Amino acid sequence: MLLYTCKCALNLIRMASDESDPVISAVTAFPVEFQQTRGWNAVRGSLPFLSIVIGVLFASCVNIWGQFYYLKRFNANNKKIIPEARLMPMMIGSFFFAPGLFIMGWTSKADVHWTGFCIGAACLGFGFFTIFQSALNYLVDTYLMLAASALSANMFMRSVLAASFPLFANACKLSSFPSMSVFQSFSMLIKDSVS
């Protein structure tokens, strides 16, 4: 019901859900990139997943900073909630999400050193985590009495997309570098349409 009555909630939930699609595709791209393209074994080919973890760790630091930023704004506003103050980490992360996809896509050839792909994956993890956490915090602060409904709508939309996306990701060869560029363009359009 919340998705039908509030355009702001619909757009934010749509954006947070659509940000998950390229991440799911990127996760399916790791075995293709490192085991098939580069010929690494399964154990060595799994180690580059740590680059996403590194990006998420940096994003955690930005989210902690974002919490201090929010508390400063909250106290300056006579302890009244300011949902928009939760979006500062999202703004920072948005500068890393799409370029991370672009870097991953255009460094996925065997003749390009593997660290380029991992740097792109770290940027992707950083951007995704900051965007996702900021979106959840914003939804909770905006819809205090309906926070459970807003979060469940977000989870429902993400789950539907996450369940359907792997069905066509491998068939469409979405782990190749031109496809990653399509995702990069798609994520740029999503950010422009929501803001």
C-alpha positions in Angstrom: 0.0 0.0 0.0 2.8 2.4 0.8 4.3 2.0 -2.7 1.0 3.2 -4.2 0.3 6.1 -1.9 3.8 7.7 -1.6 5.8 8.5 -4.7 8.9 9.3 -2.6 8.9 5.9 -1.0 8.4 4.2 -4.4 11.3 6.0 -5.9 13.7 5.4 -3.1 12.7 1.7 -2.8 13.0 1.3 -6.5 16.4 2.9 -6.5 17.7 0.8 -3.6 16.3 -2.3 -5.2 17.7 -1.5 -8.7 21.2 -0.9 -7.2 21.2 -4.6 -6.2 20.9 -5.9 -9.8 24.4 -4.9 -10.9 25.9 -6.2 -7.7 24.3 -9.6 -8.3 25.6 -9.5 -11.9 29.0 -8.6 -10.6 29.1 -11.5 -8.2 28.3 -13.8 -11.1 31.1 -12.2 -13.1 33.8 -13.1 -10.6 34.0 -16.8 -11.5 33.8 -16.0 -15.2 36.5 -13.4 -14.9 39.0 -15.2 -12.8 38.4 -18.9 -13.4 37.3 -19.0 -17.1 39.0 -15.9 -18.5 42.2 -15.9 -16.5 42.4 -19.7 -15.8 42.7 -19.5 -12.0 41.7 -22.4 -9.9 38.6 -22.2 -7.7 40.4 -21.2 -4.5 42.5 -18.5 -6.0 39.6 -17.4 -8.2 37.5 -16.8 -5.0 40.1 -14.5 -3.3 39.1 -11.4 -5.4 35.8 -11.4 -3.6 37.7 -9.9 -0.7 37.9 -6.7 -2.7 34.1 -6.2 -2.2 34.7 -6.8 1.5 37.4 -4.1 1.5 35.0 -1.7 -0.2 32.3 -2.5 2.4 34.8 -1.9 5.2 35.6 1.6 3.9 31.8 2.2 3.4 31.3 1.3 7.1 33.7 4.1 8.0 31.7 6.5 5.9 28.5 5.3 7.4 29.9 5.8 10.9 30.9 9.3 9.9 27.4 9.8 8.4 25.9 8.9 11.8 28.0 11.6 13.5 27.0 14.0 10.8 23.3 13.1 11.4 23.6 13.6 15.2 25.2 17.0 14.7 22.3 18.1 12.4 19.8 16.4 14.8 21.1 18.3 17.8 21.2 21.6 15.8 17.5 21.1 14.8 16.3 21.0 18.5 16.4 17.2 18.5 13.9 16.9 15.6 14.4 14.2 13.0 15.9 15.3 9.7 15.6 12.4 7.3 17.5 14.2 4.5 20.6 14.3 6.8 20.8 10.6 6.4 21.5 10.9 2.7 25.1 12.3 2.9 26.7 8.8 2.8 24.5 8.0 -0.2 25.8 11.0 -2.0 29.4 10.0 -1.4 28.7 6.4 -2.4 26.9 7.3 -5.6 30.2 8.6 -6.9 31.8 5.2 -6.6 29.0 2.8 -7.6 28.7 3.4 -11.3 32.4 4.0 -11.9 33.1 0.7 -10.0 30.9 -1.1 -12.6 32.7 0.7 -15.4 36.1 -0.2 -14.1 35.1 -3.8 -13.6 33.7 -4.0 -17.1 36.6 -2.5 -19.0 39.3 -4.3 -17.0 37.8 -7.8 -17.4 40.0 -8.9 -20.3 42.8 -11.4 -19.7 45.5 -9.0 -21.0 44.6 -6.4 -18.3 46.1 -6.9 -14.8 43.6 -8.4 -12.3 44.0 -5.5 -9.8 42.0 -3.2 -12.0 38.9 -5.5 -11.7 39.4 -5.7 -8.0 39.7 -1.9 -7.6 36.4 -1.7 -9.5 34.8 -4.3 -7.2 36.0 -2.4 -4.1 34.4 0.8 -5.5 31.2 -1.2 -6.3 31.1 -2.6 -2.7 31.7 0.8 -1.3 29.0 2.5 -3.4 26.4 -0.2 -2.8 26.8 -0.4 0.9 26.7 3.3 1.5 23.7 3.7 -0.8 21.8 0.8 0.7 22.4 1.8 4.3 21.5 5.4 3.7 18.3 4.4 1.9 17.2 2.2 4.8 18.0 4.9 7.4 16.1 7.4 5.3 13.1 5.2 5.0 13.0 4.6 8.8 13.3 8.3 9.6 10.7 9.3 7.0 8.1 6.8 7.8 8.4 6.4 11.6 5.0 4.8 12.2 5.2 2.9 8.9 8.9 2.0 9.0 8.2 -1.8 9.1 6.0 -1.5 6.0 8.6 0.6 4.2 11.4 -1.8 5.0 9.3 -4.8 4.0 8.4 -3.2 0.7 12.1 -2.6 0.1 13.0 -6.2 1.0 10.2 -7.6 -1.2 11.3 -5.6 -4.2 14.9 -6.6 -3.7 14.0 -10.2 -3.2 11.9 -10.3 -6.4 14.7 -8.8 -8.4 17.4 -10.9 -6.7 15.4 -14.1 -7.5 14.8 -13.2 -11.1 18.0 -11.6 -12.1 20.3 -14.7 -12.1 17.9 -16.4 -14.4 18.9 -14.2 -17.3 22.2 -12.8 -16.2 24.3 -15.8 -17.4 22.1 -16.2 -20.6 22.7 -12.6 -21.6 26.4 -12.7 -20.9 26.1 -9.9 -18.4 29.5 -10.5 -17.0 31.3 -9.3 -20.2 32.7 -5.8 -20.3 30.2 -4.2 -22.7 27.3 -5.5 -20.5 28.9 -4.1 -17.4 29.0 -0.7 -19.2 25.3 -1.0 -19.9 24.7 -1.6 -16.2 26.9 1.5 -15.5 24.8 3.6 -17.8 21.6 2.1 -16.3 22.7 2.9 -12.7 23.5 6.5 -13.8 20.0 6.8 -15.3 18.4 5.5 -12.1 20.3 8.0 -10.0 19.3 10.8 -12.3 15.6 9.8 -12.4 15.3 9.6 -8.6 17.0 12.8 -7.8 
